[in-house]
Amino acid sequence: MRHRKDHKRIGRPTDQRTALLRSQAGSLFRHDHIKTTVVKAHETSRFADKLITLAKRGDLAARRQAIQELNQPDVVAHLFEKIAPRYEDRQGGYTRVIRAGTRRGDGAQMAILELVE
């Protein structure tokens, strides 16, 4: 049973799951959209929304926390300077998951994860 669990495991150990989320969030912030599976998109959306909320604070402690979470200082700089000001008046819901059919190889449900304009 999954009672009171706050995230999906995505079929990976913890270290691999955090590496996957960091990588996908970094790609999302670089390119403004990524194509992935539905479950990975929802988990990456949660992770990215928290980082954008952190970036909206804009102070040094928030920047250091974001670098610790993301492990990509250049992406964190882009997040704080370009992405966070776009969402200054928005109270949440910075990402959107759009279903994109099935993958040809294994039939996995695909989705496009993008930043909301």
C-alpha positions as a printed NumPy array, in Angstrom:
array([[  0.   ,   0.   ,   0.   ],
       [  1.137,   3.547,  -0.725],
       [ -0.548,   5.328,   2.162],
       [  1.145,   8.633,   3.033],
       [  3.902,   8.271,   0.432],
       [  4.803,  11.566,  -1.192],
       [  6.484,  10.485,  -4.423],
       [  6.703,   7.714,  -7.008],
       [  9.764,   5.502,  -7.015],
       [  9.956,   5.286, -10.833],
       [ 11.469,   1.801, -10.459],
       [ 14.893,   3.112,  -9.4  ],
       [ 17.017,   3.305,  -6.269],
       [ 17.105,   6.661,  -4.505],
       [ 20.437,   7.847,  -5.903],
       [ 19.474,   7.024,  -9.486],
       [ 16.054,   8.644,  -9.042],
       [ 17.52 ,  11.903,  -7.726],
       [ 20.091,  11.924, -10.544],
       [ 17.279,  11.442, -13.077],
       [ 15.198,  14.268, -11.597],
       [ 18.189,  16.616, -11.494],
       [ 19.066,  15.852, -15.09 ],
       [ 15.53 ,  16.238, -16.39 ],
       [ 14.931,  19.449, -14.438],
       [ 18.183,  20.869, -15.813],
       [ 17.124,  19.99 , -19.357],
       [ 13.701,  21.519, -18.733],
       [ 15.226,  24.797, -17.546],
       [ 17.649,  24.864, -20.497],
       [ 15.175,  24.071, -23.278],
       [ 11.788,  25.097, -21.765],
       [ 10.293,  21.694, -22.668],
       [ 11.255,  18.01 , -22.671],
       [  9.648,  14.792, -23.866],
       [  9.59 ,  11.91 , -21.4  ],
       [  7.239,   9.317, -19.927],
       [  4.142,  10.452, -18.049],
       [  5.293,   9.275, -14.598],
       [  8.734,  10.86 , -14.995],
       [  7.105,  14.06 , -16.232],
       [  4.88 ,  14.34 , -13.162],
       [  7.763,  13.721, -10.757],
       [ 10.037,  16.147, -12.608],
       [  7.23 ,  18.705, -12.552],
       [  7.041,  18.528,  -8.757],
       [ 10.831,  18.867,  -8.484],
       [ 11.018,  21.774, -10.955],
       [  8.142,  23.667,  -9.323],
       [  9.944,  23.574,  -5.986],
       [ 13.131,  24.89 ,  -7.586],
       [ 11.292,  27.737,  -9.322],
       [  9.643,  28.699,  -6.029],
       [ 13.094,  28.685,  -4.443],
       [ 14.461,  30.844,  -7.269],
       [ 11.669,  33.385,  -6.811],
       [ 13.081,  34.149,  -3.36 ],
       [ 16.271,  35.206,  -5.056],
       [ 18.601,  35.483,  -2.069],
       [ 22.013,  33.869,  -1.643],
       [ 20.752,  31.081,   0.606],
       [ 18.113,  30.122,  -1.964],
       [ 20.751,  30.093,  -4.717],
       [ 22.978,  27.814,  -2.649],
       [ 20.062,  25.476,  -1.934],
       [ 19.236,  25.332,  -5.639],
       [ 22.851,  24.537,  -6.536],
       [ 22.816,  21.792,  -3.915],
       [ 19.602,  20.318,  -5.339],
       [ 20.449,  20.678,  -9.037],
       [ 24.272,  20.294,  -9.121],
       [ 24.481,  22.51 , -12.243],
       [ 25.6  ,  26.07 , -11.401],
       [ 25.114,  27.375, -14.961],
       [ 21.521,  26.124, -15.042],
       [ 20.87 ,  27.6  , -11.593],
       [ 22.144,  30.978, -12.827],
       [ 19.778,  30.738, -15.816],
       [ 16.937,  29.747, -13.463],
       [ 17.477,  32.719, -11.161],
       [ 18.13 ,  35.336, -13.853],
       [ 15.757,  34.374, -16.673],
       [ 13.094,  31.912, -15.497],
       [ 12.184,  33.118, -11.99 ],
       [ 11.332,  36.719, -13.058],
       [  8.795,  35.34 , -15.562],
       [  6.793,  33.825, -12.69 ],
       [  7.026,  36.7  , -10.212],
       [  3.231,  37.201, -10.116],
       [  2.303,  33.52 , -10.358],
       [  1.53 ,  31.543,  -7.193],
       [  2.359,  28.079,  -8.5  ],
       [  1.721,  25.789, -11.425],
       [  4.853,  26.685, -13.355],
       [  4.899,  23.507, -15.459],
       [  2.426,  21.723, -17.719],
       [  2.245,  18.027, -18.644],
       [  0.72 ,  17.279, -22.049],
       [  0.192,  13.658, -23.033],
       [  1.842,  12.764, -26.33 ],
       [  0.718,   9.228, -27.198],
       [  2.718,   6.032, -26.85 ],
       [  6.355,   5.28 , -27.568],
       [  6.852,   3.031, -30.537],
       [  9.428,   0.686, -29.012],
       [  7.719,  -0.409, -25.814],
       [  4.32 ,   1.291, -25.806],
       [  5.123,   3.558, -22.835],
       [  2.839,   6.565, -22.362],
       [  4.79 ,   9.661, -23.372],
       [  4.308,  13.268, -22.315],
       [  5.702,  16.706, -23.031],
       [  6.706,  18.629, -19.926],
       [  6.938,  22.37 , -20.527],
       [  7.222,  25.603, -18.631],
       [  4.013,  27.643, -18.639],
       [  4.289,  31.022, -20.369]])
